[in-house]
Structure formats: C-alpha cells, structure tokens
Amino acid sequence: MIPAQFDYVAPTSVADAVTALGEAGEDAKLLAGGQSLIPVLRLRLAFPTVLVDLGKVDELRGVRDDGDALLIGAMTRHSDVLADPMVKQYCGLLAEATATVADPAVRHRGTFGGALAHADPAGDLAAVALALDAELVAEGPGGTRTIAARDFFLDYLETALSPDEILTGVRVPKLEGSWGVRYEKFNRVAQAWAIVGVAAAVRTEGGQIAEARIGLTNMGSTPVRPSSVESALVGASDVASVKAAAAEAADGTSPPSDLGAQSDYRQHLARVLTARAVAGAAGLS
C-alpha cells in the first residue's frame, strides 16, 4: 500500500532535529532505520503529518568509551554494534542479543536507538538494556535528560520520551571481571520475533554465582526484570540450584496469548530459558 501524504524534513544536527520535531507538533514521527515505521506507514496504521528523518544526523552514530560505560549513538545500526570491538569486549550480552535480531538485511538498516524507542516487548534489545541497567539519553527543547532503563519502558509501544524529545544515545555499563553472558531466544522460525527471550549476565566468585542480572523478552507489555530470581541465584554453584531459582522466573508476569504461543506456554519457556541462560553464563552447562 501507499502511505498517506506527509511532509518530510531531513535535519543534519540534533539541535535542528529537535527544532523540526517541536515545530511539527504531536502528529510528527521520527524516522531512524525505518524497519518498524515504514511497514506501519504503508499499512496506514499511522498518519503523521511530518516525517523527521534522522538519517543525516551523523553525531547520533557510533560507539564511544564513556568511562565506566559505553555510549552508543541512537542511530548506530545493529550491524555496527555487532562489529564494534568495545561492544564485544565490554558488552558481550548486547552483542549476543543483537546477533539474533531479524536477518542481515534488517541489521544493516535497523538502529539500536530506534529499536528501543519503538518499545516492542518482543524486541530483543529492551530486555538487555533493562538487565544491564542502561541509561537512555534524550534531547528536547528543555535540554538533555537521562532516563534509567527501568523507567523508560512504560507500556506496549510506549516509553517515557516526550513527543518533542529525541533519543540520542544509550549508556551501557561495562561488564569487567568475572562476568559471563548468554542470550537465549525461542522463536518458531529464523528471523521471527522472540516467543520468549532471556538475557543473562552472571558474575562468579569461587565457583559460585555472586551476582546475576536478568531481562525477559515478550513476557508482558514491557521487558521484565525478575529480581526475585536474581536474588535466589546468589550462591548457586550447580545446575540444580540454578533450575530451582529459575522456577520463579515467570512469577508475577502477564505474557500475551497470541498466534505464536499461549500465555502459560510462555511462562514455561521463561523458566526453562532462564535456567539455560544463567547456567550458560555461569559456565555450569
């Protein structure tokens, strides 16, 4: 189908993009990689009056060392995240999850920030951002503000970004020392959305789990951080104790029932995949 008519603006700086978005009003849409927005426009599920294309804002691209974190520009493509040596060294969990996003064609067009701002709970990267305590940086008429990942995802396709704000980057804390990571994803066919995904980062000391961070994909209207499981995993030193802790992974969740899977099956997968991801990250499998 052909999208409804709209005006088109292609700013070359963040300041110009914020100005263009403010002038366009609440009926404007930001275009990043376009892997989610373009299909929606073609199906006429959205009717923006103005499209603000961020493709020429070069300052939004790239991965930079930011002390104890990596600062990843919102317009950094998935393929560039995957190829970056600092991401591989300090944020291996992000690299593992990004490698499962759709297919090579999408990874060469889709952007890290665009995926997070879209806020689809079936997307792989939101759970990783949540598990790693990432911070999302937004720019608007009032200046710059930082939003913790736990506060960023509000509901299905809804974030804490104001209509006049642009996501400019994401600070992802470095994992240094005895951390292991694993992203486990179950989907029906290759390149499909996750039925359930589990992001796990585990720090071990003396053969035991000293700290665990977990994010669940597609287990509710937003990504889920099962804090009770993280606490129960401390001190675990074998697969049996990991499985016992992972049995609580679905507690309190409300996953959807749809053509992909029923809610109770997703809860079963969350328990199984959490145990598998944690054991793999801890080197117990």
C-alpha positions in Angstrom: 0.0 0.0 0.0 1.0 3.6 -0.3 1.4 5.7 2.8 -0.9 8.8 3.4 0.6 12.1 2.4 3.1 13.7 4.8 5.7 16.5 4.8 9.4 15.4 5.0 12.3 17.0 6.9 15.9 15.8 7.0 17.9 17.8 9.6 21.7 17.4 9.9 22.1 18.1 13.6 20.4 17.1 16.8 19.5 20.7 17.5 17.9 21.1 14.1 16.1 17.8 14.6 14.7 18.9 18.0 13.5 22.2 16.4 11.9 20.4 13.5 10.1 18.0 15.8 8.9 20.8 18.0 7.6 22.8 15.0 5.8 19.7 13.6 3.8 19.0 16.8 2.5 15.8 18.2 1.5 14.4 14.8 5.1 14.1 13.7 7.1 10.8 13.5 10.8 10.3 13.8 12.4 8.0 11.1 15.5 6.1 12.2 16.2 2.8 10.4 12.6 2.6 9.3 12.3 -1.2 9.9 9.2 -0.7 12.1 7.8 2.6 11.0 7.8 2.1 7.2 5.6 -1.0 7.3 3.2 0.8 9.7 3.0 3.8 7.3 2.5 1.5 4.3 -0.4 -0.3 6.1 -1.8 3.2 7.0 -1.8 2.3 10.7 -0.1 5.7 11.4 -0.8 9.1 9.7 2.0 11.5 10.6 1.7 15.0 9.1 5.5 15.3 9.2 8.3 12.8 9.0 11.6 13.9 10.6 14.4 11.8 9.1 17.4 11.3 11.4 19.5 9.6 8.7 21.7 12.7 8.1 22.5 13.4 11.8 25.9 11.9 11.9 26.5 12.8 15.6 24.0 10.1 16.5 26.1 7.3 15.2 29.0 5.4 16.7 30.2 3.7 19.9 32.3 5.8 22.4 34.1 5.0 25.6 32.4 6.9 28.4 34.5 5.8 31.4 32.6 3.0 33.2 30.1 2.7 30.3 29.9 2.7 26.5 27.8 5.5 24.9 26.1 4.1 21.9 24.6 6.6 19.5 20.9 6.1 18.9 21.4 5.9 15.1 24.1 3.3 15.3 23.0 0.4 13.1 22.7 -3.1 14.6 25.5 -4.4 12.2 27.8 -1.6 13.5 27.1 -2.6 17.1 27.9 -6.2 16.3 31.2 -5.2 14.6 32.4 -2.8 17.3 35.4 -4.2 19.3 34.4 -2.3 22.5 30.9 -3.8 22.5 32.4 -7.3 22.1 34.9 -6.6 25.0 32.6 -4.9 27.5 29.0 -5.6 26.5 29.0 -9.1 25.2 25.4 -9.6 26.2 24.4 -6.8 23.8 26.4 -8.4 21.0 24.8 -11.8 21.5 21.3 -10.4 21.5 21.9 -8.1 18.5 23.1 -11.1 16.5 19.6 -12.6 16.8 17.7 -9.5 15.6 15.8 -10.4 12.4 18.1 -11.0 9.5 21.3 -9.4 8.0 19.2 -7.0 5.8 17.4 -5.6 8.8 20.5 -5.5 10.9 22.2 -3.3 8.3 19.3 -0.8 8.3 17.8 -1.0 11.8 19.2 1.1 14.6 19.9 0.4 18.3 18.0 3.5 19.4 15.2 3.0 17.0 14.6 -0.5 18.4 14.5 0.8 22.0 12.3 3.8 21.2 9.8 1.5 19.4 9.5 -0.4 22.7 8.1 -3.6 21.3 8.3 -6.1 24.2 9.0 -8.9 21.7 12.2 -7.0 20.6 15.4 -8.5 21.9 17.3 -5.3 22.9 15.0 -3.8 25.5 15.5 -6.8 27.9 19.2 -6.4 27.5 19.1 -2.7 28.3 17.0 -3.5 31.4 19.3 -6.3 32.6 22.4 -4.2 32.2 20.9 -1.1 33.9 21.4 1.0 30.8 20.6 4.7 30.8 18.9 6.3 27.8 19.8 9.9 26.9 17.0 12.2 25.5 17.3 15.6 24.0 14.4 18.1 23.8 13.6 21.8 23.9 14.3 21.7 27.7 17.8 20.3 27.2 19.2 16.8 27.9 18.0 14.3 30.4 18.9 10.7 31.3 16.3 8.0 31.8 17.1 4.7 33.5 16.0 1.7 31.5 13.7 0.6 34.4 11.8 3.9 34.0 11.9 4.1 30.2 9.5 1.3 29.1 6.0 2.3 30.3 3.7 0.0 28.3 3.3 -1.7 25.0 5.0 0.6 22.4 5.0 3.4 25.0 8.1 5.0 26.5 9.0 7.9 28.8 10.1 10.0 25.9 8.0 13.2 25.4 6.6 13.9 21.9 9.1 16.6 21.5 12.2 14.6 22.6 14.7 12.6 20.6 16.6 9.6 21.9 20.2 10.5 21.2 22.2 7.7 22.8 22.3 4.9 25.3 24.9 4.5 28.1 25.5 0.8 28.7 27.7 0.0 31.8 30.8 -2.1 31.1 30.9 -5.6 32.4 34.5 -6.2 33.5 36.0 -9.0 35.6 34.4 -12.5 36.0 31.2 -11.8 34.2 29.7 -14.4 31.8 26.8 -13.6 29.5 24.2 -15.5 27.5 21.1 -14.6 25.4 18.6 -17.5 24.9 15.8 -17.0 22.4 13.0 -19.3 21.3 11.2 -18.5 18.1 9.3 -20.5 15.6 11.3 -19.8 12.5 14.6 -18.0 11.8 14.3 -14.2 11.7 11.0 -14.2 13.7 10.2 -12.2 16.8 11.0 -14.0 20.0 8.3 -16.1 21.5 10.4 -15.6 24.7 13.9 -14.5 25.2 16.2 -14.3 28.3 19.2 -12.0 28.7 21.5 -13.1 31.5 24.7 -11.6 32.9 26.3 -13.5 35.7 29.4 -12.7 37.9 31.0 -15.7 39.6 33.4 -15.8 42.6 34.9 -19.0 43.9 32.8 -21.2 41.7 29.5 -19.6 42.9 27.2 -17.0 41.5 27.9 -13.7 43.2 25.6 -11.6 41.2 23.0 -12.1 38.4 21.2 -9.7 36.1 18.3 -11.0 34.0 15.9 -9.5 31.5 12.9 -11.2 29.9 11.7 -10.6 26.4 8.0 -10.9 25.5 6.7 -11.7 29.0 4.5 -8.7 29.3 3.7 -5.3 27.9 7.3 -4.2 28.7 10.5 -6.1 29.3 10.7 -7.8 32.7 13.4 -7.8 35.3 12.8 -10.8 37.7 14.5 -9.5 40.8 13.5 -12.4 43.0 15.2 -14.8 40.6 18.4 -12.7 40.7 18.4 -12.8 44.5 17.8 -16.5 44.6 20.7 -17.2 42.3 23.3 -15.7 44.6 25.3 -18.6 46.0 24.2 -21.1 43.3 27.1 -23.4 42.2 25.4 -26.1 40.1 22.7 -26.6 37.5 20.2 -28.0 40.0 20.3 -24.8 42.2 20.1 -22.7 39.1 17.0 -24.5 37.9 15.4 -24.1 41.4 15.9 -20.4 41.3 14.7 -20.1 37.7 11.5 -21.8 38.6 10.3 -18.4 39.8 11.1 -16.6 36.5 7.5 -16.4 35.4 6.1 -15.4 38.8 4.0 -12.2 38.5 4.3 -12.0 34.7 1.4 -11.5 32.3 2.7 -12.7 28.9 0.3 -12.4 25.9 -1.6 -15.2 24.3 -1.4 -14.9 20.5 -0.8 -16.9 17.3 2.8 -17.5 18.5 2.1 -19.1 21.9 -0.3 -19.2 24.8 0.5 -17.3 28.0 1.1 -20.4 30.1 3.5 -21.8 27.4 5.5 -18.6 27.5 5.7 -18.9 31.3 7.1 -22.4 30.9 9.6 -21.1 28.3 10.7 -18.3 30.7 11.6 -20.8 33.4 13.4 -23.2 31.0 15.3 -20.5 29.1 16.2 -18.6 32.3 17.9 -21.7 33.7 19.6 -22.4 30.4 20.8 -18.8 30.0 22.1 -18.5 33.6 23.8 -21.8 33.6 25.5 -21.0 30.3 26.6 -17.5 31.5 28.0 -19.0 34.7 29.8 -21.8 32.8 27.8 -24.5 34.5 26.3 -26.1 31.4 
